Amino acid sequence: MSHLRINPSLPVVVLGFGHGGLGVARSLGRLGVRVHAVDPDPAAAGLASRYVESAHAWDCAGASVSDSLGFLDDLGRRLGPALLLPTTDATAVLVAEHSEELAPRFLFPRPPRALVRRLTDKREVFRLANEFGVPTPLTVFPRSRDDVERFLADARFPMVLKPIDPTRFERRTGRRLAIVATPDALLSRYLEWEDRAAPNLMLQEHIPGGDDAVWMFNGVFNEWSECVAAFTGRKLRQHPVYGGATSLGVCERNDHVERLTSDFMWALGYQGVLDVGYRYDARDGLYKLLDPNPRIGATFRLFLDAQGLDVVRVLYCDLTRQPVWPTRVREGRKWLVEDRDLESSLAQIRAGTLTPRRWLASFAGVEEAAWFARDDLRPFLRVAGRLLAQAARAVGRRLGAALRAAASLPGVARVFTPRTLALAPPSDWNAELWRHMIPPDYGWLLCGVTAPGYVWSAGGLDAEHGSTNPEDVAVPIAFYGASIAAQRVARPVSTVDIAPTLAALLGVPPTEPLDGHVLPEVLSHPNREGTDP
């Protein structure tokens, strides 16, 4: 825990409450700052945090601007003066472009009004980077199929196909990006994904290297655009794999990335918190700009100095005129997003790019997680509960698919699950048979009944056990001997009754308990004593 002491009297309103918003609440809440959360999902896991003073359901991206401003004005009037911290692109643009309307109620950084929108627009980022000499991957913004085909004439593969506006794209397709290896694959995916009414796709060269070639910068720029806190680190894994947000990261000093970003933001006149990524291109030794986020990034708690300062704490102190002097990042510190990293790790293990041993070794140095915190367990428990529910639904879907596949096989008359078998009536011969055959503590998913004329087989008809049909299960048993009365008995018996009956005929007492029973009809001959069986 941090020993940092500040004046926490100014409350904070956090717009957007994913794991980044939860990190804000914990970071400032542990210093005594009252944190109020705004999120479109009233059941968001982070809202369960002990450090959330109040939670408010509002969708700043979905509501009209006037309605959102009215909501924030009312909230500010009820809370009194507060620091306003956006954690999404949409809320960052809202605050920047309507700073005059929000200023009477809230305190926040004041970059040039148009700059925040430009930094959230990939086309504008590319133009700004070119203008100020910041390296970028080769990127084009096609408006039509013809544009794509002209580009393909000289393109080098693989290429990355990704959205200009990720939020709109994900809402429409449920995807993030694609790395494509051939011209045909690129054109096919472009035609499948593009919104022809409002083009939203860009083509970008794929820079070789793994997730760990992506470097991150988190910093704070004051009202004169001076960098007053700078932290750097690398991604180790991301979600989705090969092109998403950090799921496992490590702090590492990189003076070149720090200087490149500081000079760029000073030239732009930027103020506030910045989260930005670069991919190192070993082919030319350049760090190439990926996506700047003019707001608090979801990864910010990765970056911590020896005093416990992160960019949120530095920004709070800077805006409330409480001087702090950040030191260098704590190199080797790791930070983890539990649910997303698990999904990405499993994907890499299935693809053969990560071994279980390397996966376990990668957690060495993890000091903090996005959801789990010993002093604030409820968000983690909520996430864990949702993961278990998702796993149960996935098992149910697979079981349903297996059930349908099994039922469609030739020769399969019926298929039971544990639930349907338990609900079957006693008059159901097949169900009764399976209920008697399957031990109560036996773990199973499906059992089946064959149609007449079929038997269960592993590929042949030798040494099989037949089927569960009555003509296969109810077979005759015959005992023959001089001491055995000739008779026909019509009642059900079991194969386990054979051993105790033979033992009784031979007069051999069993040396251990037997499952079956002696069949009295076999021993019923009046002159049996003294004769040989």
TITI-459433 format. One record per residue (C-alpha): residue in three letters; x, y, z. Coordinates in Angstrom, 1 decimal. Layout:
BEGIN
{"ALA" {X Y Z}}
...
This chain:
BEGIN
{"MET" {0.0 0.0 0.0}}
{"SER" {1.1 3.6 -0.7}}
{"HIS" {2.2 5.9 2.0}}
{"LEU" {1.5 8.9 -0.1}}
{"ARG" {-0.5 11.7 1.7}}
{"ILE" {-2.6 14.3 -0.2}}
{"ASN" {-5.5 16.6 0.5}}
{"PRO" {-8.4 14.4 -0.8}}
{"SER" {-11.2 17.0 -0.4}}
{"LEU" {-12.1 17.3 -4.1}}
{"PRO" {-14.3 14.4 -5.2}}
{"VAL" {-14.0 12.7 -8.6}}
{"VAL" {-16.5 11.7 -11.2}}
{"VAL" {-15.3 8.9 -13.5}}
{"LEU" {-17.0 8.5 -16.9}}
{"GLY" {-16.8 4.9 -17.9}}
{"PHE" {-16.3 2.1 -15.4}}
{"GLY" {-14.5 -0.8 -17.0}}
{"HIS" {-11.4 -2.1 -15.2}}
{"GLY" {-9.7 1.2 -16.0}}
{"GLY" {-12.5 3.1 -14.1}}
{"LEU" {-12.2 0.6 -11.3}}
{"GLY" {-8.4 1.3 -11.2}}
{"VAL" {-9.2 5.1 -10.8}}
{"ALA" {-11.6 4.4 -7.9}}
{"ARG" {-9.0 2.2 -6.1}}
{"SER" {-6.1 4.5 -6.8}}
{"LEU" {-7.8 7.6 -5.5}}
{"GLY" {-10.1 5.9 -3.0}}
{"ARG" {-7.2 4.5 -1.1}}
{"LEU" {-6.0 8.1 -0.6}}
{"GLY" {-9.4 9.1 0.8}}
{"VAL" {-10.8 10.7 -2.3}}
{"ARG" {-14.6 10.2 -2.8}}
{"VAL" {-15.2 8.6 -6.2}}
{"HIS" {-18.5 8.7 -8.1}}
{"ALA" {-19.0 6.4 -11.1}}
{"VAL" {-20.9 6.8 -14.3}}
{"ASP" {-21.4 3.9 -16.6}}
{"PRO" {-24.1 2.7 -19.0}}
{"ASP" {-24.2 -0.8 -17.4}}
{"PRO" {-25.7 -0.6 -13.9}}
{"ALA" {-24.4 -4.1 -13.3}}
{"ALA" {-20.8 -3.3 -14.3}}
{"ALA" {-18.4 -5.3 -12.1}}
{"GLY" {-16.4 -2.2 -11.0}}
{"LEU" {-19.4 -0.6 -9.5}}
{"ALA" {-19.3 -3.2 -6.7}}
{"SER" {-16.1 -1.7 -5.4}}
{"ARG" {-15.9 -0.4 -1.8}}
{"TYR" {-14.2 2.7 -3.2}}
{"VAL" {-17.3 3.8 -5.2}}
{"GLU" {-19.2 6.4 -3.2}}
{"SER" {-22.1 6.4 -5.7}}
{"ALA" {-22.9 4.8 -9.0}}
{"HIS" {-25.0 6.4 -11.8}}
{"ALA" {-26.3 4.6 -14.9}}
{"TRP" {-25.9 6.8 -18.0}}
{"ASP" {-24.7 6.1 -21.5}}
{"CYS" {-22.7 9.2 -22.7}}
{"ALA" {-22.0 7.6 -26.1}}
{"GLY" {-25.6 6.5 -26.7}}
{"ALA" {-27.5 9.6 -25.4}}
{"SER" {-27.7 12.9 -27.1}}
{"VAL" {-25.1 15.5 -26.3}}
{"SER" {-27.6 17.8 -24.8}}
{"ASP" {-29.1 15.0 -22.6}}
{"SER" {-25.6 14.0 -21.4}}
{"LEU" {-24.7 17.6 -20.6}}
{"GLY" {-27.9 18.0 -18.7}}
{"PHE" {-27.2 14.7 -16.7}}
{"LEU" {-23.7 15.9 -15.8}}
{"ASP" {-24.9 19.4 -14.8}}
{"ASP" {-27.5 17.8 -12.5}}
{"LEU" {-24.9 15.4 -11.1}}
{"GLY" {-22.4 18.3 -10.6}}
{"ARG" {-25.0 20.4 -8.9}}
{"ARG" {-25.7 17.6 -6.4}}
{"LEU" {-22.1 16.7 -5.7}}
{"GLY" {-20.6 20.1 -5.7}}
{"PRO" {-17.3 20.9 -7.3}}
{"ALA" {-15.6 17.7 -8.6}}
{"LEU" {-12.8 16.5 -10.9}}
{"LEU" {-14.2 15.0 -14.1}}
{"LEU" {-12.2 12.0 -15.5}}
{"PRO" {-13.2 10.4 -18.8}}
{"THR" {-12.0 6.9 -19.5}}
{"THR" {-13.4 6.3 -23.0}}
{"ASP" {-12.8 8.1 -26.3}}
{"ALA" {-16.5 9.2 -26.5}}
{"THR" {-16.4 10.7 -23.0}}
{"ALA" {-13.0 12.4 -23.7}}
{"VAL" {-14.4 14.0 -26.8}}
{"LEU" {-17.6 15.1 -25.0}}
{"VAL" {-15.6 16.8 -22.2}}
{"ALA" {-13.2 18.5 -24.5}}
{"GLU" {-15.7 19.8 -27.0}}
{"HIS" {-18.1 21.0 -24.3}}
{"SER" {-15.6 22.3 -21.8}}
{"GLU" {-17.3 25.7 -21.5}}
{"GLU" {-20.7 24.1 -20.5}}
{"LEU" {-19.0 21.7 -18.0}}
{"ALA" {-16.5 24.1 -16.4}}
{"PRO" {-19.0 25.7 -13.9}}
{"ARG" {-19.4 22.3 -12.2}}
{"PHE" {-16.2 20.4 -12.9}}
{"LEU" {-12.4 20.6 -13.0}}
{"PHE" {-10.6 18.9 -15.8}}
{"PRO" {-7.6 19.4 -18.2}}
{"ARG" {-8.3 21.9 -21.1}}
{"PRO" {-6.4 20.8 -24.2}}
{"PRO" {-7.4 22.6 -27.5}}
{"ARG" {-11.0 21.7 -28.2}}
{"ALA" {-10.5 20.1 -31.5}}
{"LEU" {-7.3 18.2 -30.6}}
{"VAL" {-8.9 15.4 -28.6}}
{"ARG" {-11.2 14.5 -31.4}}
{"ARG" {-8.3 14.5 -33.8}}
{"LEU" {-6.4 12.2 -31.5}}
{"THR" {-9.3 9.7 -31.5}}
{"ASP" {-9.6 9.7 -35.3}}
{"LYS" {-7.0 7.4 -36.9}}
{"ARG" {-7.0 9.4 -40.1}}
{"GLU" {-6.2 12.6 -38.2}}
{"VAL" {-3.6 10.8 -36.1}}
{"PHE" {-1.8 9.7 -39.2}}
{"ARG" {-1.8 13.2 -40.6}}
{"LEU" {-0.6 14.7 -37.4}}
{"ALA" {2.2 12.1 -37.1}}
{"ASN" {3.4 12.8 -40.7}}
{"GLU" {3.2 16.6 -40.0}}
{"PHE" {5.4 16.4 -36.9}}
{"GLY" {7.8 13.6 -38.1}}
{"VAL" {6.5 10.8 -35.9}}
{"PRO" {7.1 7.4 -37.6}}
{"THR" {4.0 5.3 -38.4}}
{"PRO" {3.2 2.1 -40.2}}
{"LEU" {2.3 2.4 -43.9}}
{"THR" {-1.4 3.2 -43.8}}
{"VAL" {-4.1 3.8 -46.3}}
{"PHE" {-7.8 4.7 -45.9}}
{"PRO" {-9.8 3.2 -48.8}}
{"ARG" {-13.2 4.6 -49.7}}
{"SER" {-14.2 1.8 -52.1}}
{"ARG" {-13.3 -1.5 -53.6}}
{"ASP" {-11.4 0.2 -56.4}}
{"ASP" {-9.2 1.9 -53.8}}
{"VAL" {-8.4 -1.4 -52.3}}
{"GLU" {-7.6 -3.1 -55.6}}
{"ARG" {-5.2 -0.2 -56.6}}
{"PHE" {-3.5 -0.6 -53.2}}
{"LEU" {-3.1 -4.4 -53.7}}
{"ALA" {-1.0 -3.8 -56.8}}
{"ASP" {2.0 -2.9 -54.7}}
{"ALA" {1.1 -4.1 -51.2}}
{"ARG" {3.4 -6.3 -49.2}}
{"PHE" {1.8 -9.0 -47.0}}
{"PRO" {0.7 -9.7 -44.4}}
{"MET" {-1.5 -6.6 -43.9}}
{"VAL" {-3.7 -5.5 -41.0}}
{"LEU" {-7.3 -4.6 -41.7}}
{"LYS" {-8.8 -2.6 -38.9}}
{"PRO" {-11.5 0.0 -38.1}}
{"ILE" {-11.1 3.8 -38.0}}
{"ASP" {-13.8 4.0 -35.4}}
{"PRO" {-13.4 0.8 -33.3}}
{"THR" {-16.6 1.4 -31.2}}
{"ARG" {-18.9 1.7 -34.3}}
{"PHE" {-17.1 -1.3 -36.0}}
{"GLU" {-17.4 -3.6 -33.0}}
{"ARG" {-21.1 -2.7 -32.5}}
{"ARG" {-21.7 -3.6 -36.1}}
{"THR" {-19.5 -6.7 -36.6}}
{"GLY" {-18.4 -7.9 -33.2}}
{"ARG" {-14.7 -7.9 -34.5}}
{"ARG" {-11.6 -5.9 -33.7}}
{"LEU" {-9.2 -6.4 -36.6}}
{"ALA" {-7.8 -9.1 -39.0}}
{"ILE" {-4.2 -9.9 -40.1}}
{"VAL" {-4.5 -11.2 -43.6}}
{"ALA" {-1.8 -13.0 -45.6}}
{"THR" {-3.0 -12.7 -49.3}}
{"PRO" {-4.6 -10.2 -51.6}}
{"ASP" {-7.7 -12.4 -52.1}}
{"ALA" {-8.1 -12.7 -48.3}}
{"LEU" {-7.8 -9.0 -47.8}}
{"LEU" {-10.3 -8.1 -50.5}}
{"SER" {-12.8 -10.7 -49.3}}
{"ARG" {-12.6 -9.5 -45.7}}
{"TYR" {-12.8 -5.9 -46.7}}
{"LEU" {-16.0 -6.5 -48.8}}
{"GLU" {-17.5 -8.5 -45.8}}
{"TRP" {-16.7 -5.9 -43.2}}
{"GLU" {-16.9 -2.5 -44.8}}
{"ASP" {-19.9 -0.2 -44.3}}
{"ARG" {-20.4 1.2 -47.8}}
{"ALA" {-22.6 4.0 -46.6}}
{"ALA" {-19.9 5.2 -44.1}}
{"PRO" {-16.5 3.7 -44.9}}
{"ASN" {-14.8 2.8 -41.6}}
{"LEU" {-11.8 0.5 -42.5}}
{"MET" {-8.1 1.2 -42.9}}
{"LEU" {-5.3 -0.9 -44.3}}
{"GLN" {-2.0 -0.9 -42.4}}
{"GLU" {1.3 -2.7 -42.9}}
{"HIS" {1.9 -5.5 -40.4}}
{"ILE" {5.1 -4.9 -38.5}}
{"PRO" {6.8 -8.3 -37.7}}
{"GLY" {7.2 -9.2 -34.1}}
{"GLY" {5.1 -10.5 -31.2}}
{"ASP" {3.0 -8.8 -28.6}}
{"ASP" {6.2 -7.8 -26.7}}
{"ALA" {7.2 -5.5 -29.6}}
{"VAL" {4.5 -3.1 -28.5}}
{"TRP" {5.7 -0.3 -26.2}}
{"MET" {3.4 1.9 -24.1}}
{"PHE" {3.7 5.4 -22.8}}
{"ASN" {1.5 6.8 -20.0}}
{"GLY" {2.1 10.4 -19.0}}
{"VAL" {0.6 13.6 -17.7}}
{"PHE" {1.0 17.0 -19.4}}
{"ASN" {0.3 20.2 -17.5}}
{"GLU" {-1.3 23.4 -18.7}}
{"TRP" {1.9 24.4 -20.6}}
{"SER" {2.0 20.9 -22.3}}
{"GLU" {5.1 20.0 -20.2}}
{"CYS" {5.4 16.3 -19.4}}
{"VAL" {5.2 16.2 -15.6}}
{"ALA" {5.0 12.4 -15.3}}
{"ALA" {6.2 9.8 -17.9}}
{"PHE" {6.1 6.0 -17.6}}
{"THR" {6.9 3.4 -20.2}}
{"GLY" {6.5 -0.4 -20.5}}
{"ARG" {5.8 -3.2 -22.9}}
{"LYS" {2.9 -5.5 -23.7}}
{"LEU" {3.5 -9.1 -23.0}}
{"ARG" {0.1 -10.3 -24.1}}
{"GLN" {-3.0 -8.5 -25.4}}
{"HIS" {-6.7 -9.2 -25.9}}
{"PRO" {-7.8 -10.0 -28.5}}
{"VAL" {-4.5 -11.8 -29.3}}
{"TYR" {-2.2 -10.0 -31.8}}
{"GLY" {-4.1 -6.8 -31.8}}
{"GLY" {-5.9 -5.6 -28.7}}
{"ALA" {-5.6 -4.0 -25.3}}
{"THR" {-3.0 -5.1 -22.8}}
{"SER" {-3.9 -8.2 -20.8}}
{"LEU" {-0.4 -8.7 -19.3}}
{"GLY" {2.2 -5.9 -19.3}}
{"VAL" {5.6 -5.1 -17.7}}
{"CYS" {7.2 -1.8 -16.8}}
{"GLU" {10.4 -1.0 -18.6}}
{"ARG" {12.3 2.2 -19.1}}
{"ASN" {12.5 3.5 -22.7}}
{"ASP" {13.9 6.9 -23.0}}
{"HIS" {13.4 7.1 -26.8}}
{"VAL" {9.6 6.4 -26.5}}
{"GLU" {9.4 8.9 -23.7}}
{"ARG" {11.2 11.7 -25.6}}
{"LEU" {9.3 10.9 -28.8}}
{"THR" {5.9 11.2 -27.1}}
{"SER" {6.8 14.3 -25.0}}
{"ASP" {8.0 16.2 -28.0}}
{"PHE" {5.0 15.2 -30.0}}
{"MET" {2.5 16.3 -27.3}}
{"TRP" {4.3 19.5 -26.6}}
{"ALA" {4.1 20.4 -30.3}}
{"LEU" {0.4 19.7 -30.3}}
{"GLY" {-0.3 21.7 -27.1}}
{"TYR" {-1.8 18.7 -25.4}}
{"GLN" {-2.9 18.7 -21.7}}
{"GLY" {-4.0 15.9 -19.4}}
{"VAL" {-3.4 12.2 -19.3}}
{"LEU" {-2.1 10.4 -22.4}}
{"ASP" {-2.0 6.7 -23.1}}
{"VAL" {-0.2 5.7 -26.4}}
{"GLY" {1.3 2.7 -28.0}}
{"TYR" {4.2 2.1 -30.4}}
{"ARG" {5.3 -1.0 -32.2}}
{"TYR" {9.1 -1.4 -32.6}}
{"ASP" {10.1 -2.2 -36.2}}
{"ALA" {13.3 -4.2 -36.1}}
{"ARG" {13.7 -3.7 -39.9}}
{"ASP" {14.5 0.0 -39.6}}
{"GLY" {14.9 0.4 -35.8}}
{"LEU" {12.0 2.8 -35.5}}
{"TYR" {9.2 3.0 -33.0}}
{"LYS" {6.0 3.5 -35.0}}
{"LEU" {2.9 5.2 -33.6}}
{"LEU" {-0.2 3.0 -33.2}}
{"ASP" {-3.1 4.4 -31.2}}
{"PRO" {-2.9 7.5 -28.9}}
{"ASN" {-5.7 7.7 -26.3}}
{"PRO" {-6.2 11.3 -25.0}}
{"ARG" {-7.5 10.1 -21.7}}
{"ILE" {-6.8 7.7 -18.9}}
{"GLY" {-6.0 4.3 -20.4}}
{"ALA" {-7.3 1.0 -19.0}}
{"THR" {-3.7 0.0 -18.4}}
{"PHE" {-2.6 2.9 -16.3}}
{"ARG" {-2.2 0.9 -13.0}}
{"LEU" {0.7 -1.0 -14.6}}
{"PHE" {2.8 2.2 -14.3}}
{"LEU" {3.8 3.0 -10.8}}
{"ASP" {6.8 4.8 -9.3}}
{"ALA" {8.5 4.0 -6.0}}
{"GLN" {6.2 6.5 -4.1}}
{"GLY" {3.0 4.8 -5.4}}
{"LEU" {2.3 7.5 -7.9}}
{"ASP" {0.4 6.7 -11.1}}
{"VAL" {-0.9 9.1 -13.8}}
{"VAL" {-4.3 9.5 -12.1}}
{"ARG" {-2.7 10.5 -8.8}}
{"VAL" {-0.3 12.9 -10.6}}
{"LEU" {-3.2 14.5 -12.5}}
{"TYR" {-5.3 14.9 -9.3}}
{"CYS" {-2.4 16.6 -7.6}}
{"ASP" {-1.5 18.7 -10.6}}
{"LEU" {-5.1 20.0 -11.0}}
{"THR" {-5.6 20.6 -7.2}}
{"ARG" {-2.2 22.4 -7.0}}
{"GLN" {-0.6 19.8 -4.7}}
{"PRO" {3.1 19.4 -5.9}}
{"VAL" {4.4 15.9 -6.4}}
{"TRP" {7.6 14.8 -8.1}}
{"PRO" {7.2 11.4 -9.8}}
{"THR" {10.3 9.2 -10.0}}
{"ARG" {11.2 6.6 -12.6}}
{"VAL" {8.8 3.7 -13.3}}
{"ARG" {9.3 0.6 -11.1}}
{"GLU" {11.0 -1.6 -13.7}}
{"GLY" {9.9 -5.3 -13.8}}
{"ARG" {6.5 -4.6 -12.2}}
{"LYS" {3.8 -6.5 -14.0}}
{"TRP" {0.0 -6.0 -14.2}}
{"LEU" {-2.7 -8.4 -15.3}}
{"VAL" {-6.3 -8.4 -16.6}}
{"GLU" {-7.3 -11.8 -15.3}}
{"ASP" {-10.3 -12.7 -17.5}}
{"ARG" {-8.9 -11.3 -20.7}}
{"ASP" {-5.4 -12.7 -20.2}}
{"LEU" {-6.9 -16.2 -19.6}}
{"GLU" {-8.7 -16.0 -22.9}}
{"SER" {-5.7 -14.8 -24.8}}
{"SER" {-3.4 -17.3 -23.2}}
{"LEU" {-5.7 -20.2 -24.1}}
{"ALA" {-5.9 -19.0 -27.7}}
{"GLN" {-2.1 -18.9 -27.9}}
{"ILE" {-1.7 -22.3 -26.3}}
{"ARG" {-4.2 -23.7 -28.8}}
{"ALA" {-2.2 -22.1 -31.6}}
{"GLY" {1.0 -23.5 -30.3}}
{"THR" {2.7 -20.1 -29.7}}
{"LEU" {2.7 -20.4 -25.9}}
{"THR" {3.5 -23.5 -23.8}}
{"PRO" {1.9 -24.1 -20.4}}
{"ARG" {5.3 -23.8 -18.7}}
{"ARG" {6.0 -20.4 -20.4}}
{"TRP" {2.5 -19.3 -19.5}}
{"LEU" {3.0 -20.0 -15.8}}
{"ALA" {6.5 -18.4 -15.9}}
{"SER" {5.0 -15.2 -17.4}}
{"PHE" {3.2 -14.4 -14.1}}
{"ALA" {6.5 -13.9 -12.2}}
{"GLY" {6.6 -10.2 -11.2}}
{"VAL" {2.8 -9.6 -11.3}}
{"GLU" {2.2 -7.2 -8.5}}
{"GLU" {-1.4 -6.1 -9.3}}
{"ALA" {-4.4 -7.3 -11.2}}
{"ALA" {-7.3 -5.4 -12.8}}
{"TRP" {-10.1 -7.1 -10.8}}
{"PHE" {-8.6 -8.8 -7.8}}
{"ALA" {-7.6 -6.8 -4.8}}
{"ARG" {-7.3 -8.1 -1.2}}
{"ASP" {-8.9 -4.9 0.2}}
{"ASP" {-11.7 -4.9 -2.5}}
{"LEU" {-12.9 -8.3 -3.4}}
{"ARG" {-16.4 -7.7 -4.7}}
{"PRO" {-15.5 -6.7 -8.3}}
{"PHE" {-13.4 -9.8 -8.7}}
{"LEU" {-16.1 -12.0 -7.3}}
{"ARG" {-18.6 -10.5 -9.7}}
{"VAL" {-16.3 -11.1 -12.7}}
{"ALA" {-15.5 -14.6 -11.5}}
{"GLY" {-19.2 -15.3 -11.2}}
{"ARG" {-19.8 -14.1 -14.8}}
{"LEU" {-16.9 -16.3 -16.1}}
{"LEU" {-18.4 -19.3 -14.4}}
{"ALA" {-21.8 -18.6 -15.9}}
{"GLN" {-20.2 -18.1 -19.3}}
{"ALA" {-18.4 -21.4 -18.9}}
{"ALA" {-21.6 -23.2 -17.9}}
{"ARG" {-23.4 -21.7 -20.9}}
{"ALA" {-20.5 -22.8 -23.2}}
{"VAL" {-20.7 -26.4 -21.8}}
{"GLY" {-24.4 -26.3 -22.2}}
{"ARG" {-24.0 -25.3 -25.9}}
{"ARG" {-21.5 -28.0 -26.6}}
{"LEU" {-23.5 -30.6 -24.8}}
{"GLY" {-26.6 -29.5 -26.8}}
{"ALA" {-24.5 -29.8 -30.0}}
{"ALA" {-23.2 -33.2 -28.9}}
{"LEU" {-26.7 -34.3 -28.1}}
{"ARG" {-28.1 -33.3 -31.5}}
{"ALA" {-25.1 -34.9 -33.2}}
{"ALA" {-25.6 -38.2 -31.3}}
{"ALA" {-29.3 -38.3 -31.9}}
{"SER" {-28.8 -37.9 -35.6}}
{"LEU" {-26.5 -40.9 -35.9}}
{"PRO" {-28.0 -43.9 -37.8}}
{"GLY" {-29.1 -46.6 -35.4}}
{"VAL" {-29.5 -44.2 -32.4}}
{"ALA" {-33.1 -44.2 -31.2}}
{"ARG" {-32.8 -41.9 -28.1}}
{"VAL" {-30.2 -40.0 -26.2}}
{"PHE" {-30.4 -39.1 -22.5}}
{"THR" {-28.7 -36.4 -20.5}}
{"PRO" {-28.5 -36.6 -16.7}}
{"ARG" {-31.5 -34.3 -16.4}}
{"THR" {-33.7 -36.0 -19.0}}
{"LEU" {-32.8 -39.4 -17.5}}
{"ALA" {-33.8 -38.3 -14.0}}
{"LEU" {-37.1 -36.9 -15.3}}
{"ALA" {-38.1 -40.0 -17.3}}
{"PRO" {-41.0 -41.9 -15.8}}
{"PRO" {-40.6 -45.4 -14.2}}
{"SER" {-42.6 -46.9 -17.1}}
{"ASP" {-39.8 -45.9 -19.5}}
{"TRP" {-37.9 -49.2 -19.8}}
{"ASN" {-34.7 -47.7 -21.3}}
{"ALA" {-34.6 -45.0 -18.7}}
{"GLU" {-35.0 -47.5 -15.9}}
{"LEU" {-32.3 -49.7 -17.3}}
{"TRP" {-29.8 -46.8 -17.6}}
{"ARG" {-30.8 -45.6 -14.1}}
{"HIS" {-29.9 -49.0 -12.7}}
{"MET" {-26.7 -49.3 -14.7}}
{"ILE" {-25.1 -45.9 -14.0}}
{"PRO" {-23.8 -45.4 -10.5}}
{"PRO" {-25.2 -42.3 -8.7}}
{"ASP" {-21.7 -40.7 -8.3}}
{"TYR" {-20.6 -41.5 -11.9}}
{"GLY" {-19.7 -38.4 -14.0}}
{"TRP" {-21.4 -38.6 -17.4}}
{"LEU" {-22.9 -36.4 -20.0}}
{"LEU" {-24.8 -38.5 -22.5}}
{"CYS" {-26.1 -42.1 -22.8}}
{"GLY" {-27.9 -43.5 -25.8}}
{"VAL" {-30.4 -46.2 -26.8}}
{"THR" {-29.9 -48.0 -30.0}}
{"ALA" {-32.6 -48.8 -32.5}}
{"PRO" {-33.6 -52.4 -33.1}}
{"GLY" {-31.0 -54.3 -35.1}}
{"TYR" {-28.1 -52.1 -34.0}}
{"VAL" {-25.5 -52.6 -31.3}}
{"TRP" {-22.9 -50.2 -29.8}}
{"SER" {-19.5 -50.9 -31.5}}
{"ALA" {-16.0 -49.5 -31.5}}
{"GLY" {-15.7 -50.6 -35.2}}
{"GLY" {-16.5 -54.3 -35.2}}
{"LEU" {-19.0 -56.8 -34.0}}
{"ASP" {-16.7 -59.0 -31.9}}
{"ALA" {-17.0 -59.1 -28.1}}
{"GLU" {-19.6 -56.4 -28.0}}
{"HIS" {-22.2 -56.0 -25.3}}
{"GLY" {-25.2 -55.6 -27.5}}
{"SER" {-27.7 -52.8 -27.0}}
{"THR" {-30.1 -51.7 -24.3}}
{"ASN" {-33.1 -53.1 -26.2}}
{"PRO" {-35.0 -55.7 -24.2}}
{"GLU" {-34.2 -58.5 -26.7}}
{"ASP" {-30.4 -57.8 -26.1}}
{"VAL" {-30.6 -57.3 -22.3}}
{"ALA" {-33.1 -60.0 -21.4}}
{"VAL" {-31.3 -63.2 -22.6}}
{"PRO" {-32.0 -66.7 -21.3}}
{"ILE" {-29.8 -68.4 -18.8}}
{"ALA" {-29.7 -72.2 -18.4}}
{"PHE" {-28.4 -74.4 -15.6}}
{"TYR" {-27.9 -78.1 -16.4}}
{"GLY" {-27.1 -81.0 -14.0}}
{"ALA" {-28.4 -84.2 -12.5}}
{"SER" {-29.4 -82.4 -9.3}}
{"ILE" {-31.2 -79.5 -11.0}}
{"ALA" {-34.9 -79.8 -11.5}}
{"ALA" {-36.2 -79.4 -15.0}}
{"GLN" {-38.3 -76.3 -15.0}}
{"ARG" {-38.8 -73.0 -16.7}}
{"VAL" {-38.7 -69.9 -14.6}}
{"ALA" {-40.0 -66.6 -16.0}}
{"ARG" {-38.7 -63.9 -13.8}}
{"PRO" {-35.8 -61.4 -14.2}}
{"VAL" {-32.5 -62.4 -12.7}}
{"SER" {-29.0 -60.9 -13.2}}
{"THR" {-25.7 -62.2 -14.3}}
{"VAL" {-24.3 -61.4 -10.9}}
{"ASP" {-26.6 -64.2 -9.5}}
{"ILE" {-24.7 -66.9 -11.4}}
{"ALA" {-21.6 -67.0 -9.2}}
{"PRO" {-23.4 -67.4 -5.8}}
{"THR" {-25.8 -70.0 -7.3}}
{"LEU" {-22.9 -72.1 -8.6}}
{"ALA" {-21.1 -71.8 -5.3}}
{"ALA" {-24.2 -73.1 -3.5}}
{"LEU" {-24.5 -76.0 -6.0}}
{"LEU" {-20.9 -77.0 -5.3}}
{"GLY" {-21.1 -76.4 -1.6}}
{"VAL" {-18.2 -73.9 -1.7}}
{"PRO" {-18.6 -71.0 0.7}}
{"PRO" {-17.6 -67.6 -0.9}}
{"THR" {-14.5 -66.1 0.5}}
{"GLU" {-15.8 -62.6 0.1}}
{"PRO" {-19.2 -60.9 -0.2}}
{"LEU" {-20.9 -61.4 -3.6}}
{"ASP" {-23.1 -58.9 -5.4}}
{"GLY" {-25.8 -61.4 -6.5}}
{"HIS" {-28.2 -63.8 -4.8}}
{"VAL" {-28.6 -67.6 -4.9}}
{"LEU" {-31.4 -68.6 -7.3}}
{"PRO" {-33.5 -71.0 -5.2}}
{"GLU" {-35.2 -72.6 -8.2}}
{"VAL" {-31.8 -74.1 -9.2}}
{"LEU" {-31.5 -75.8 -5.7}}
{"SER" {-35.1 -77.0 -5.5}}
{"HIS" {-34.6 -80.7 -6.5}}
{"PRO" {-36.0 -82.9 -3.7}}
{"ASN" {-33.3 -85.6 -4.2}}
{"ARG" {-30.4 -83.2 -4.7}}
{"GLU" {-28.4 -84.2 -1.5}}
{"GLY" {-25.7 -86.6 -2.3}}
{"THR" {-25.8 -86.3 -6.1}}
{"ASP" {-23.4 -84.7 -8.4}}
{"PRO" {-24.4 -81.6 -10.3}}
